[in-house]
Amino acid sequence: MTDGPRSTREIYDSASPKWARNEKLLLSDFTARPYVLEQLEPLSDRRVLDLGCGEGFVARQIKAAGAASVLGIDLSEGMIDEARAEEKRNPQGIEYRQGDATDLQGLSEAAFDRVAAVFLFNYVASDVMTEVIRSVRSWLAPGGRFVFTVPHPSLPFMRGEEPPFFFRRDGAGYFSARDKTLEGSIWRRDGVTVPVRCVHKPLEVYFEALGNAGWTCMPKVMELRVQPEHIDLDRDFFEPLLDQPLHLLFSVEKQE
Ligand SMILES: C[S@@+](CC[C@H](N)C(=O)[O-])C[C@H]1O[C@@H](n2cnc3c(N)ncnc32)[C@H](O)[C@@H]1O
């Protein structure tokens, strides 16, 4: 885990009520998560692991899309409590466990057809990420797929500390900031801010990690951004980010 003024667990334990939602609310609910779901398809009858599942916003959509099973794992007890409370209110048969994705025991090889990690790797250093990516490969069945998103590594270097999304780089440079923790904020559409953090990794690090962890095929990479439909929906909220790289999505298949 990456040490900061507050641990990741503390940040999410205290912010968990702000994350709890059943409809799109955060900036990235519009600009990132729909693309993750798209890249995980087809989900029908698939066994899915959601690493760093938070309060289950994505896990619930995966299950609703027809997944046979969904296991959500998150470091934060507060986030898992929120996820379980929603599962109790509206049962979908999703299993949630509190656990550290960097040190998971007891998952079987080839137990999943899909693994998602939505904004998990911005909480760990490069070498730790490589080991998680290696484990994910072993947990996937042949033909399975891993989809993950991270903040776009260029964003902190292109953007000041302005709503509705930023990371503070505190004078660091793109390469020298490798594995440094950049604190930031992301906005909800109702104006509420949510604290986020990014253990910065230059672009090449993701490719190195996939290669070093034994992935052999080319990942699909998407640079996620504000789209015209976002501007149509809420110009005031999305326009400050127009034409800027917000998030990176990687989708990679485990070959048969
Ligand atoms: C930005 S939130 C995203 C939550 C969820 N994936 C979503 O898209 O709504 C990041 C989540 O990663 C979790 N997390 C951070 N480090 C983790 C780790 N080492 N193991 C498991 N979860 C972790 C945090 O507790 C938090 O819930």
The ligand as an SDF file (V2000), in Angstrom:
LIG
                    3D

 27 29  0  0  0  0  0  0  0  0999 V2000
  -11.9250    5.5130   -7.0560 C   0  0  0  0  0  0  0  0  0  0  0  0
  -12.6500    4.2690   -6.0620 S   0  0  0  0  0  0  0  0  0  0  0  0
  -13.4950    3.3380   -7.2990 C   0  0  0  0  0  0  0  0  0  0  0  0
  -14.5080    2.3870   -6.7320 C   0  0  0  0  0  0  0  0  0  0  0  0
  -15.2360    1.5450   -7.7860 C   0  0  0  0  0  0  0  0  0  0  0  0
  -14.3210    0.7410   -8.5560 N   0  0  0  0  0  0  0  0  0  0  0  0
  -16.0470    2.4150   -8.7070 C   0  0  0  0  0  0  0  0  0  0  0  0
  -15.7210    2.4730   -9.8970 O   0  0  0  0  0  0  0  0  0  0  0  0
  -17.0100    3.0510   -8.2540 O   0  0  0  0  0  0  0  0  0  0  0  0
  -11.2290    3.2770   -5.7100 C   0  0  0  0  0  0  0  0  0  0  0  0
  -11.5280    2.0910   -4.8040 C   0  0  0  0  0  0  0  0  0  0  0  0
  -10.3520    1.2760   -4.7530 O   0  0  0  0  0  0  0  0  0  0  0  0
  -10.2550    0.7660   -3.4350 C   0  0  0  0  0  0  0  0  0  0  0  0
   -8.8880    0.3320   -3.1960 N   0  0  0  0  0  0  0  0  0  0  0  0
   -7.7770    1.0990   -3.1640 C   0  0  0  0  0  0  0  0  0  0  0  0
   -6.6930    0.3200   -2.9240 N   0  0  0  0  0  0  0  0  0  0  0  0
   -7.1490   -0.9540   -2.8420 C   0  0  0  0  0  0  0  0  0  0  0  0
   -6.5260   -2.2150   -2.6200 C   0  0  0  0  0  0  0  0  0  0  0  0
   -5.2100   -2.3210   -2.4200 N   0  0  0  0  0  0  0  0  0  0  0  0
   -7.3160   -3.3210   -2.5760 N   0  0  0  0  0  0  0  0  0  0  0  0
   -8.6510   -3.2370   -2.7770 C   0  0  0  0  0  0  0  0  0  0  0  0
   -9.2950   -2.0770   -2.9840 N   0  0  0  0  0  0  0  0  0  0  0  0
   -8.5580   -0.9420   -3.0180 C   0  0  0  0  0  0  0  0  0  0  0  0
  -10.7020    1.9280   -2.5590 C   0  0  0  0  0  0  0  0  0  0  0  0
  -11.0580    1.5010   -1.2540 O   0  0  0  0  0  0  0  0  0  0  0  0
  -11.8760    2.4810   -3.3730 C   0  0  0  0  0  0  0  0  0  0  0  0
  -13.0880    1.8860   -2.9960 O   0  0  0  0  0  0  0  0  0  0  0  0
  1  2  1  0
  2  3  1  0
  2 10  1  0
  3  4  1  0
  4  5  1  0
  5  6  1  0
  5  7  1  0
  7  8  2  0
  7  9  1  0
 10 11  1  0
 11 12  1  0
 11 26  1  0
 12 13  1  0
 13 14  1  0
 13 24  1  0
 14 15  1  0
 14 23  1  0
 15 16  2  0
 16 17  1  0
 17 18  1  0
 17 23  2  0
 18 19  1  0
 18 20  2  0
 20 21  1  0
 21 22  2  0
 22 23  1  0
 24 25  1  0
 24 26  1  0
 26 27  1  0
M  CHG  2   2   1   9  -1
M  END
$$$$
